[in-house]
Amino acid sequence: MTNSALELTVVATQSSLEGRLRAATSRTTLRRQPRDTYARTDTFLAATSRHLGAVDEVLLPLVRRRVPDGHDRVREYLHQARHLELALATLKARLYGEAHAVFLSWPRVWEDVRVELSRHNTLERELVARLLPVLADDEHTVLAERVYRSEVRGPTRPHPYTPHTGIAGLIARKMWAVADRFWDTAEGRVIPEPIKPRSHEHDADSLLAQYLMGEPHFDANATVVKHRHPKSPTAPES
């Protein structure tokens, strides 16, 4: 792990998505809070869909242009991303009771999503690892901000059969984002806030402080509680 703002943001987002998936499939939630299961599943779908769109928009063009064998790496990533989107589309259909999915087994649906998300995250981390060495120092933070802004305005539902890259992909994302926002509003759907790039302001905060302040990404190197040394007393003024 480096201190790259881009890498930290991607890893934090992946951790958040994995956490949302665990929350949605928790046995306690499934047994005692079925309505919460629906809401958690829906927010997982929205957050994952927006992140996939941001990777398509921000990272893939750079990988293709700057990384050696970038075209092959992008093709490999897109193949897996579509597999994940197909699994998400099936999950969405099962959640909303669509006729072609209503008889699908929930354990099978969740297992497909879990496997495809894990494979996707591995490939995404590899893309970022290949991209980092060819970036200028000031590009890391800029790209992290671009990923965040792209997620904020991106589609909130999976669209596996639409273009993902190039001008066609850009147009498709914009069109679907408008349509998705309309239906999100009509259905009263809660869309989670994407992971913001980590600011330097809280770099030295303890884990407890990060938790209390709602930091979306925990610094694993932070102490549990930050110890502040009292200032030395000053001599009283005469």
C-alpha positions in Angstrom: 0.0 0.0 0.0 1.3 3.4 -1.0 0.2 6.9 0.2 -1.4 7.6 -3.2 -4.7 9.4 -2.8 -6.0 7.4 -5.8 -5.0 4.0 -4.4 -6.4 4.9 -0.9 -9.7 6.0 -2.4 -10.1 2.9 -4.5 -9.2 0.5 -1.7 -11.5 2.4 0.7 -14.4 2.2 -1.8 -13.8 -1.5 -2.3 -13.8 -2.1 1.4 -17.1 -0.1 1.7 -18.7 -2.2 -1.1 -17.6 -5.4 0.6 -18.9 -4.1 3.9 -22.3 -3.3 2.3 -22.4 -6.7 0.8 -21.8 -8.4 4.2 -24.4 -6.2 5.8 -27.0 -7.1 3.2 -26.3 -10.8 3.6 -26.0 -10.9 7.4 -28.0 -13.7 8.8 -29.2 -11.5 11.7 -30.5 -8.9 9.3 -32.1 -11.6 7.1 -33.8 -13.2 10.0 -34.8 -10.2 12.2 -34.9 -7.2 9.9 -36.1 -8.2 6.4 -37.0 -4.6 5.5 -33.4 -3.6 6.3 -32.2 -6.3 4.0 -34.1 -4.8 1.1 -32.7 -1.3 1.9 -29.1 -2.5 2.3 -29.2 -4.6 -0.9 -30.5 -1.5 -2.8 -27.8 0.8 -1.5 -25.1 -1.9 -2.3 -26.4 -2.0 -5.9 -26.4 1.8 -6.2 -22.9 2.2 -4.7 -21.4 -0.6 -6.8 -23.0 0.6 -10.0 -21.7 4.1 -9.5 -18.2 2.9 -8.8 -18.1 0.8 -11.9 -19.2 3.8 -14.0 -16.4 5.9 -12.5 -13.7 3.4 -13.3 -15.0 3.3 -16.9 -14.9 7.1 -17.2 -11.8 8.1 -15.3 -9.3 5.2 -15.0 -9.7 3.1 -18.1 -8.8 5.8 -20.7 -5.6 6.5 -18.7 -4.7 2.8 -18.5 -5.2 2.4 -22.2 -3.1 5.4 -23.1 -0.2 5.2 -20.6 0.2 1.7 -19.3 2.3 -0.8 -21.4 -0.1 -3.4 -22.8 -2.9 -1.1 -21.5 -5.3 -2.2 -24.2 -5.1 -5.8 -23.0 -5.5 -4.8 -19.4 -8.6 -2.7 -20.1 -10.1 -5.5 -22.2 -9.5 -8.0 -19.4 -11.0 -5.6 -16.8 -14.1 -4.9 -18.9 -14.8 -8.6 -19.4 -14.9 -9.1 -15.6 -16.8 -5.8 -15.0 -19.6 -7.0 -17.3 -19.7 -10.3 -15.4 -20.2 -8.3 -12.2 -22.8 -6.1 -13.8 -24.7 -9.1 -15.0 -24.7 -10.5 -11.5 -25.9 -7.2 -10.1 -28.6 -7.0 -12.7 -29.8 -10.5 -11.6 -29.7 -9.3 -8.0 -31.8 -6.3 -8.9 -34.3 -8.4 -10.8 -34.6 -10.8 -7.9 -34.9 -7.9 -5.3 -37.7 -6.2 -7.3 -39.5 -9.4 -8.1 -39.2 -9.4 -11.8 -40.9 -12.3 -13.4 -37.8 -13.9 -15.0 -35.9 -13.9 -11.7 -38.5 -14.5 -9.0 -37.8 -18.2 -8.8 -34.0 -17.8 -8.5 -32.4 -19.1 -5.3 -31.2 -16.2 -3.1 -28.1 -18.1 -1.9 -27.1 -18.7 -5.6 -27.7 -15.0 -6.5 -25.6 -13.8 -3.6 -22.8 -16.2 -4.2 -22.6 -15.1 -7.8 -22.4 -11.4 -6.7 -19.8 -12.2 -4.1 -17.5 -14.1 -6.5 -17.8 -11.6 -9.3 -17.2 -8.6 -6.9 -14.1 -10.3 -5.5 -12.7 -11.0 -9.0 -13.5 -7.4 -10.1 -11.8 -5.9 -7.1 -8.6 -7.9 -7.7 -8.4 -6.7 -11.3 -9.2 -3.1 -10.4 -6.4 -3.1 -7.8 -4.0 -4.5 -10.5 -5.0 -1.7 -12.9 -4.3 1.0 -10.2 -1.0 -0.6 -9.4 0.1 -0.5 -13.0 -1.2 3.1 -13.3 0.5 4.6 -10.3 4.1 4.5 -11.6 3.2 6.5 -14.7 1.4 9.3 -12.9 2.9 12.6 -12.0 2.9 13.4 -8.3 0.0 15.9 -8.6 -2.2 13.5 -10.6 -2.9 11.1 -7.8 -5.1 13.5 -5.9 -6.7 14.9 -9.0 -7.7 11.4 -10.2 -9.1 10.5 -6.8 -11.3 13.6 -6.9 -12.4 12.8 -10.4 -13.4 9.3 -9.4 -15.4 10.7 -6.5 -17.1 13.3 -8.8 -17.9 10.7 -11.4 -19.5 8.5 -8.8 -21.7 11.3 -7.5 -23.2 12.0 -11.0 -23.1 8.4 -12.3 -25.7 5.8 -13.0 -27.1 4.1 -9.9 -28.2 0.8 -11.5 -26.3 -1.8 -13.4 -26.4 -1.5 -17.3 -24.3 -4.4 -18.5 -25.4 -4.3 -22.2 -24.6 -0.6 -22.8 -21.2 0.7 -24.1 -18.6 1.2 -21.4 -15.8 3.2 -23.0 -15.2 5.9 -25.6 -17.7 8.5 -26.7 -20.5 5.9 -26.8 -19.8 4.9 -23.2 -19.8 8.6 -22.1 -23.1 9.3 -23.7 -24.6 6.0 -22.4 -23.6 6.8 -18.8 -25.0 10.3 -19.0 -28.3 9.1 -20.4 -28.6 6.3 -17.8 -27.7 8.6 -15.0 -30.6 10.9 -15.8 -33.0 8.0 -16.1 -31.7 6.4 -12.9 -32.1 9.7 -10.9 -35.7 10.0 -12.2 -36.6 6.6 -11.0 -34.6 6.9 -7.7 -36.7 10.0 -6.9 -39.9 8.4 -8.0 -39.3 5.3 -5.8 -37.9 7.2 -2.9 -34.6 5.3 -3.2 -31.8 6.2 -0.8 -28.5 6.6 -2.6 -25.4 6.4 -0.4 -22.6 9.1 -0.6 -19.5 7.8 -2.4 -16.2 7.6 -0.6 -14.5 11.0 -0.6 -10.7 11.2 -1.2 -8.9 11.3 2.2 -7.9 14.8 3.2 -4.6 15.5 4.9 -6.4 17.3 7.7 -7.1 14.1 9.6 -4.0 12.1 8.6 -2.8 12.0 12.2 -6.1 11.2 13.8 -6.5 8.1 15.9 -8.8 5.3 14.9 -11.3 6.4 17.6 -11.2 10.0 16.3 -11.7 8.8 12.7 -14.7 6.7 13.8 -16.3 9.5 15.7 -15.8 11.9 12.8 -17.3 9.5 10.4 -14.1 9.1 8.3 -15.0 6.8 5.3 -11.5 5.3 5.2 -9.7 4.2 8.3 -5.9 4.7 8.5 -4.7 1.3 9.6 -1.5 2.8 10.9 -3.2 5.1 13.3 -3.1 4.5 17.0 -6.3 3.4 18.7 -6.3 6.6 20.8 -4.2 9.6 20.0 -2.2 10.8 23.0 -1.8 14.5 23.2 1.0 15.7 25.4 0.1 18.6 27.5 1.9 21.8 26.9 4.6 22.8 29.3 3.4 25.3 31.8 4.6 28.8 31.1 6.0 31.1 33.8 3.4 33.5 35.2 3.7 37.0 33.9 5.1 39.4 36.4 
